[in-house]
Structure formats: C-alpha cells, structure tokens
Amino acid sequence: METRIERLCMANGLKMTGPRRAIARVLSEATGHPDVDELHRLAHRLDPRISLATVYRTVRLFEQHGILERRNLGSRRARYEMSGEHDHFHLVDQDSGKVIEFDEPETEQLMRRVAARHGFELVSLKIELFGRKARSEPARAEPERAGKIPAR
C-alpha cells in the first residue's frame, strides 16, 4: 500500500527507490517526531542495506521538497514531521523530552490578526512551548520569624 509520503514524493517528481520507500513508510507510521537515528534504526529493520547517510540524504531531500518539516523540540537533534498537517502547537517537557501536540484555535486566530495587522497573510504557524510538569507541593506551615519566641 502506498503511503501519503510516497504519493507526495511522486507528485514532486522524485524517484521512489527501495530505501526511500522504506524511509517513507517509517515516517508515515511514526507516532511522534523521530530524529534521524530513530528513522535509521526503524528503516534498517525493513531493509538492512539502508545506511545512516542514506537516511540523512533522504530526509534532506524530503525537506527540500516540502514533504517533511524539521522541528527543534529542545534536543540537540532535529526531529521531523509531515508537512501540510493542520497548524498545531507543541508542548515539550524538558525533563522527559515528551512532546504533546495540541490545537488552540484562539491563539491561531490571534496570530492571523497580528500577521494581518503587519500586512502579512499567515502561511504557516509554528509554536513550541517548553516547560516542566507542574508538581503539586504540600501546604507549608507559616515560617517562624527570626527572634520571636514561640508561645507556650
């Protein structure tokens, strides 16, 4: 079965070699935002002849043709996701690296108004938020004041 990425490649006039098909399949089945090493590991399972260099070249080619988008999600390695997906935002947990995708229609509308106010038509919207899971703290007793003798 042909993947969406394969169809996009053919629509862009790219030759679909065996390694490109394997990488396209891995990308299409990815849940999340894989980096090149992860893509190589998964593609290598499908075709052991696929080298890391082939994955780098293929990802770069897909990116140049607008099929993939590179994301910097707080790690040293670029991560990738399909282009042309609806506008969405990323919330990255800086402790675990977990990425949560979410929609926020009000924010998107606000950004479109900001762009229009400056004479732009918004083509793409990318927002990445970085944080840590909020930890609930136990209620604290009022701190003792220095020099005050507690009542008996």
C-alpha positions in Angstrom: 0.0 0.0 0.0 1.3 3.4 -1.0 1.9 5.9 1.8 1.0 9.6 1.7 4.7 10.5 1.7 5.2 8.2 -1.3 2.4 9.9 -3.1 3.8 13.3 -2.3 7.3 12.2 -3.5 5.9 11.1 -6.8 3.8 14.3 -7.2 7.1 16.2 -6.7 8.8 14.1 -9.4 11.1 12.1 -7.0 12.2 8.6 -8.0 11.0 6.1 -5.4 13.9 3.8 -4.7 13.6 0.9 -2.2 15.4 2.8 0.6 13.2 5.9 0.0 10.1 3.8 0.2 11.2 2.2 3.4 12.0 5.6 5.0 8.7 7.0 3.7 6.9 4.1 5.3 8.7 4.6 8.6 7.9 8.3 8.6 4.2 7.6 7.7 3.8 5.1 10.6 5.7 7.2 13.1 3.9 8.3 16.2 5.7 11.4 17.3 8.6 13.3 15.9 11.5 10.9 15.1 15.1 12.0 14.7 17.4 10.7 12.0 18.9 8.0 14.3 15.5 6.7 15.1 14.5 6.7 11.5 17.6 4.8 10.6 17.0 2.2 13.3 13.4 1.6 12.1 14.2 1.7 8.4 17.2 -0.6 8.9 14.7 -3.2 10.2 12.8 -3.0 6.9 16.0 -3.0 4.8 19.3 -3.8 6.4 21.2 -2.2 3.5 19.9 1.3 4.4 22.8 3.4 5.8 22.6 6.4 8.1 24.0 8.5 5.2 21.0 7.4 3.1 18.6 8.4 5.8 20.2 11.8 6.1 20.1 12.4 2.3 16.5 11.2 2.1 15.3 13.4 5.0 17.1 16.4 3.5 15.5 15.7 0.1 12.0 15.3 1.6 12.5 18.5 3.5 13.7 20.4 0.4 10.5 19.3 -1.5 8.2 20.4 1.4 7.3 16.8 2.3 8.8 16.9 5.8 9.4 19.7 8.3 12.3 19.9 10.7 11.4 20.7 14.3 13.7 21.8 17.1 12.0 20.4 20.1 14.6 21.1 22.7 17.0 18.4 22.0 20.3 18.6 20.1 18.8 16.6 17.3 16.4 17.8 14.8 13.1 15.9 14.7 10.7 15.6 11.8 7.1 15.5 11.0 5.0 15.5 7.9 4.4 18.9 6.2 1.0 20.1 5.4 -0.6 18.9 8.6 -3.0 21.3 10.2 -1.5 24.1 12.3 -0.8 22.8 15.7 1.5 23.6 18.6 4.0 21.5 20.6 4.4 21.4 24.3 7.8 19.9 25.3 8.5 18.5 28.7 12.1 19.5 29.3 12.6 16.7 31.9 11.3 13.8 29.9 11.5 15.1 26.3 7.9 14.1 25.8 6.1 16.1 23.1 2.4 16.9 23.3 0.7 18.2 20.2 -2.3 20.4 20.7 -4.6 22.8 18.9 -5.5 26.2 20.2 -7.9 27.9 17.8 -8.0 31.2 19.7 -4.2 31.5 19.5 -4.2 30.7 15.8 -6.8 33.4 15.2 -4.8 35.9 17.2 -1.6 35.2 15.3 -3.5 35.6 12.0 -4.8 39.0 13.2 -1.2 40.0 14.2 0.1 39.0 10.8 -2.6 40.9 9.0 -2.0 44.0 11.1 1.5 43.9 9.8 0.5 43.4 6.2 1.1 39.6 6.1 -1.1 36.7 5.2 -0.1 33.8 7.6 1.1 30.8 5.6 2.3 28.7 8.5 2.2 28.9 12.2 4.7 27.1 14.5 4.6 27.5 18.2 6.7 25.4 20.6 6.3 25.7 24.3 8.9 24.3 26.7 8.2 23.5 30.3 8.2 21.1 33.1 5.3 19.1 34.6 3.8 21.2 37.4 4.4 19.4 40.7 1.9 20.0 43.5 3.6 21.0 46.7 2.3 20.1 50.1 0.8 23.0 52.1 3.6 24.7 54.1 3.2 26.0 57.6 3.9 29.7 58.1 7.6 30.1 58.6 8.8 31.1 62.1 10.0 34.7 62.4 13.6 35.1 63.5 13.9 36.3 67.0 10.3 35.6 68.0 9.9 33.3 71.0 7.2 30.8 70.3 4.2 30.9 72.7 4.0 28.0 75.3 
